[in-house]
Amino acid sequence: MKAPNLVDLKEARKRLQSTLSPTPLVPAHTLIQGFGANHQMKLENLQPTGSFKVRGAVNRLHRAEARVVTASSGNHAAALAWAGRRLGIEVIAYIPENTPEQKQRRLRALGAHVMIGGRGYDEVEQCAQTFAKQKGLPWISPFSDAAIIAGS
């Protein structure tokens, strides 16, 4: 993976401004009182999927094809599904077989095509990568994709 550079980060920021609202910062009163510095908290829970992951997903999918594949039962899959629905890109999300039904429903409600891929994350990722390769679809890693990182 090529690490994102300053140009990548600036392009991601510009791209995201048209899709997402800035994440609010609020004073962290306990830290301010305890350490006397101007600490602030970034309220990522106010992003559309409740996590910072949505920025990386939007950035990555701005240059994606019609269908993509990922593996995750959490915030990454939810963020890709949300961004995919907005951008008209089908997201196929492989998840572990023990993923709670509530998370599965949430992923489907956000627009993901949910596939059960194995027991633990390593099995799920291998299954998803094999599927992506067989179908000629882009694989989007939750942690080692330069565009995901640049947007986050």
Order of alpha helices (4+ residues) and beta strands (2+ residues): alpha-beta-alpha-beta-alpha-beta-alpha-beta-alpha-beta-alpha-alpha
